[in-house]
Structure formats: structure tokens, C-alpha cells
């Protein structure tokens, strides 16, 4: 069973050569066109939704709730479609979507109560159900938005501690093994940057292709640290810096959001479940 690595590790040069020789590039998609439509759709649907939501909030509350559900479904469909074509989608985005769905459950119930579609007694009666739904949605959201960034930060620290030997890595060009149809169709995609470094008589290749790594200018060199016992494990300070810059704000903002959600569930659930 192949082990999943949280952080990238280098590949021996012979393996990289074999992958490049055997790779058959897929027919490219019209990726720039897809990006334009997805971006335009996302930016245009939000103001339209806000306008209709406010317009129908008092006169047609049920329709407003349906619009809210459709908006969440739309963004879920966009993310699923993006994954299917090979477009990068952050797990954090799915966590935000789940958290938004959890908040929408409570907002919908309170909206129905505010306009008189349900009474306070009816809301209290169904409160355990919608609180349970919120809890179910919040668990995977918590994993994606809080636990996952924390795991990455811990992995960065662990990799930094184990990699103590400094070596020089040199840019040797771009490779195309592993690209998907979406990447192949991007007008500005130039392949994955390959940086070579030597350790214990062997050459290893650090491949920079993911959105969580830094691609350096062509022809540049870089000093990284490697694990003396397992040279394929390397620590790149620039990549680590970018990851920390990405994960720290997400972790603390998400932690605050879930603290508010936990307090909300505790307050509403106190009477509902007789805690």
C-alpha cells in the first residue's frame, strides 16, 4: 500500500527519467475558457443571490431558503466539477462549504420562526434535530478547516527537525509526467520545475508542481536541507514559509469560527437537551 506523504519528497533521477519516457500527455482541455466561465459564474451569482434573498425574505421566506440551498449546491457542484477535470481545489474550501451549510440550517429555522411560519414551541420541538444536523456537518468541516492545517504545520516542523544536512539543488528544466488534461490546456502552464541535488552518490529530483510549493525562476539554484539517513526527504525553507503563510491564518480563523459555533450549539442545546 502506497504511503501518503503530507509534504512532498524527492524522487531518484532514474525514476523521473522513466516517468518522463513513459508518459503520454492527455488531450488538453480548453482550460482558460473553463476558468473564465467558472470565475464569471461565481462572481455574478453571489450579488444576484443577495438581491433576490433580501427581496423575498419577508414575502416569500420559503423561496429564500430554497435559493440558499441552491447556492450551496451550486458551489458544491463547481468544486466537484473542478476536481473531476483536475483543477486544484483546496480541502479547506469543502470545509467552508460544510460550515456554511451548518449555519444555513439554523438560519433557515430561525427565519421561518421570525416570519410566523412556525411557532416558538414548534422550533423548540425540532431544535434537537437541527442541532444534530449542525453537529454532523461541523465534524468533517472541523477536520478540513482546523485539523488539516494543524497537521501540515506539525509536518513542516517535523521535517525541519529531521533535515539537518544542507545541499545545493539546481534547476534542470521542466517535466511533464503526471500532468492532467486541465493543466495541459492552460496557456501559461510550462510544466513542473525539476531541481536536482546529490546525496550519497545518487541524484534526487525535487519536483515543484503543486499549489503548495514554490516554483523558482529558471536557471536559479537553491539551498535546501535533507535527512542524512533518507536523502529523499528534504526541507525547503521557501516552500515551508509559503505553507505556514497559508496555514496559520486558516487555522486561527477557523478555530475562532468553530468556537462561536460550539458556543451557539451549547446555548441552544442547553434547553433542548437539558444539559
C-alpha positions in Angstrom: 0.0 0.0 0.0 1.4 3.4 -1.0 2.1 5.7 1.9 0.6 9.2 1.6 3.1 11.9 2.3 1.8 15.2 3.8 4.8 17.1 2.4 6.5 16.3 -1.0 9.6 14.3 -1.1 12.2 13.9 -3.9 12.3 11.2 -6.5 15.5 9.4 -7.7 16.6 10.6 -11.1 16.3 7.2 -12.9 12.6 7.1 -11.8 12.0 10.6 -13.1 13.6 9.7 -16.4 11.4 6.6 -16.6 8.2 8.5 -15.8 9.0 11.1 -18.5 9.8 8.5 -21.1 6.6 6.5 -20.5 4.3 9.5 -20.0 1.6 10.1 -22.6 0.1 13.5 -22.3 -3.7 13.7 -22.4 -5.6 15.7 -24.9 -5.8 19.2 -23.5 -9.0 20.8 -22.3 -9.9 24.4 -23.1 -8.9 25.3 -19.6 -8.7 29.1 -20.0 -12.2 29.1 -21.3 -13.4 26.9 -18.4 -11.7 29.2 -15.8 -13.3 32.2 -17.4 -16.8 30.7 -17.1 -16.4 29.3 -13.6 -15.0 32.6 -12.3 -17.6 34.7 -14.0 -20.4 32.4 -12.8 -19.2 32.5 -9.2 -18.8 36.3 -9.1 -22.1 37.0 -10.8 -24.3 34.6 -8.9 -23.4 36.0 -5.4 -24.8 39.5 -5.9 -27.8 38.1 -7.8 -28.5 35.7 -4.9 -28.1 38.5 -2.2 -30.5 40.7 -4.2 -33.2 38.0 -4.5 -32.7 36.8 -1.0 -33.3 40.2 0.5 -36.2 40.9 -1.9 -38.0 37.7 -1.0 -37.0 37.4 2.7 -40.3 38.6 4.1 -42.8 38.0 1.3 -41.5 34.5 0.3 -39.4 33.1 3.0 -39.6 29.5 1.7 -38.3 30.7 -1.7 -35.4 32.5 0.0 -34.5 29.3 1.8 -34.6 27.3 -1.5 -32.3 29.9 -3.0 -29.9 29.5 -0.2 -29.9 25.7 -0.7 -29.4 26.2 -4.4 -26.4 28.5 -3.8 -24.7 25.9 -1.7 -25.5 23.2 -4.2 -24.0 25.4 -7.0 -20.7 25.8 -5.2 -20.6 22.2 -4.3 -21.1 21.3 -8.0 -18.4 23.7 -9.1 -15.9 22.2 -6.7 -16.8 18.6 -7.7 -16.6 19.5 -11.4 -13.2 21.2 -10.8 -11.9 18.0 -9.1 -13.1 15.9 -12.0 -11.2 17.9 -14.6 -8.1 18.1 -12.5 -8.4 21.7 -11.3 -6.9 22.3 -7.9 -9.5 22.6 -5.2 -8.4 23.1 -1.6 -9.9 20.8 1.1 -10.4 23.9 3.1 -13.0 25.1 0.5 -15.1 22.0 1.2 -14.8 22.7 4.9 -16.1 26.2 4.4 -18.9 24.9 2.3 -19.9 22.4 5.0 -19.7 25.1 7.7 -21.9 27.4 5.6 -24.4 24.5 5.2 -24.4 24.1 9.0 -25.1 27.8 9.5 -27.8 27.7 6.9 -29.7 25.0 8.7 -30.1 27.2 11.8 -30.7 30.4 9.8 -33.5 28.8 7.9 -35.3 27.6 11.0 -35.0 31.0 12.7 -36.2 32.7 9.5 -39.3 30.5 9.4 -39.9 31.3 13.1 -39.4 35.1 12.6 -42.0 35.4 9.8 -44.5 33.2 11.6 -44.3 30.0 9.5 -43.5 28.1 12.7 -44.2 28.9 16.3 -41.6 29.1 19.1 -43.0 25.8 20.5 -42.5 24.1 17.1 -39.0 25.5 16.8 -38.1 24.2 20.3 -39.6 20.8 19.4 -37.4 20.4 16.3 -34.4 22.0 17.8 -32.6 18.7 18.7 -32.9 17.7 15.1 -31.4 20.8 13.5 -28.7 20.9 16.2 -27.8 17.3 15.4 -27.6 18.2 11.7 -25.3 21.1 12.6 -23.0 18.8 14.6 -22.9 16.2 11.9 -21.9 18.9 9.3 -19.4 20.6 11.7 -17.3 17.4 12.3 -15.9 17.0 8.8 -15.7 20.8 8.4 -13.6 20.9 11.6 -11.3 18.2 10.3 -10.8 20.1 6.9 -10.5 23.6 8.3 -8.7 23.1 11.7 -7.1 19.7 11.9 -5.7 19.6 8.3 -3.8 22.9 8.6 -2.6 21.9 12.0 -1.3 18.6 10.7 0.5 20.4 7.9 2.1 22.8 10.3 3.3 19.9 12.5 4.6 18.0 9.4 6.6 21.1 8.5 8.1 21.3 12.0 8.9 17.6 12.0 10.5 17.8 8.5 12.6 20.8 9.6 13.9 18.9 12.7 14.9 15.7 10.8 16.6 17.5 7.8 19.9 18.7 9.1 22.3 18.4 6.1 22.5 21.3 3.7 22.8 20.6 0.0 22.7 22.7 -3.2 19.8 22.0 -5.6 20.0 23.1 -9.2 17.2 23.8 -11.7 17.5 21.4 -14.6 14.3 22.2 -16.6 10.6 21.3 -16.6 9.0 17.9 -16.7 5.5 17.0 -17.9 5.0 13.5 -16.4 1.8 13.4 -14.4 0.1 16.5 -15.8 -3.7 16.2 -16.4 -5.9 17.4 -19.2 -6.7 20.6 -17.3 -3.1 21.5 -16.8 -2.2 20.7 -20.4 -4.9 23.1 -21.6 -3.6 26.1 -19.6 -1.9 28.7 -21.8 0.6 29.6 -19.1 1.4 26.1 -17.9 5.1 25.3 -18.6 5.4 22.0 -16.7 6.8 21.1 -13.3 10.1 22.6 -12.3 12.8 19.9 -11.6 15.5 20.7 -9.1 18.4 18.2 -8.8 20.6 17.6 -5.8 23.2 14.9 -5.0 23.4 12.8 -1.8 25.4 9.7 -1.1 26.4 9.2 -4.7 22.8 9.4 -6.1 20.9 12.2 -7.7 17.4 13.1 -6.5 14.8 15.4 -8.1 12.6 17.7 -6.2 9.5 18.3 -8.3 7.7 21.6 -7.8 4.3 21.3 -9.3 1.7 21.6 -6.6 0.0 24.8 -5.5 1.6 24.3 -2.1 5.1 24.6 -3.4 7.2 27.4 -4.8 8.5 27.4 -8.4 11.7 29.3 -8.7 13.0 31.3 -11.8 14.6 29.2 -14.4 18.3 28.7 -14.0 18.3 29.5 -10.3 19.9 27.4 -7.6 18.6 26.8 -4.1 20.0 25.5 -0.9 17.8 23.0 0.9 18.3 20.6 3.8 17.9 16.9 3.6 17.6 14.0 6.0 21.1 12.4 6.3 19.7 8.9 6.6 16.9 9.3 4.0 18.0 11.8 1.4 14.7 11.8 -0.5 13.2 13.8 2.4 14.1 17.4 2.1 13.2 20.7 3.8 12.9 23.8 1.6 12.7 27.0 3.7 10.8 28.9 0.9 8.2 26.2 0.5 7.8 25.9 4.3 7.4 29.7 4.5 4.6 29.7 1.9 2.8 26.8 3.6 3.0 28.5 7.0 1.7 31.7 5.5 -1.2 29.7 4.1 -2.0 27.5 7.1 -1.6 29.8 10.1 -4.4 32.3 9.2 -6.7 29.5 8.2 -6.1 27.6 11.4 -6.7 30.6 13.7 -9.6 32.0 11.8 -11.3 28.5 11.6 -10.6 27.9 15.3 -12.4 31.2 16.1 -15.4 30.2 13.9 -15.8 26.8 15.5 -15.5 28.4 18.9 -18.5 30.5 18.0 -20.4 27.5 16.6 -19.7 25.5 19.7 -20.9 28.3 21.9 -24.0 28.6 19.7 -24.8 24.9 19.9 -24.2 24.9 23.7 -26.6 27.8 24.3 -29.4 26.5 22.1 -28.8 22.9 23.1 -28.8 23.7 26.8 -32.6 23.8 26.9 -33.2 21.4 24.1 -31.2 18.5 25.6 -31.4 19.5 29.3 -27.6 19.6 29.7 
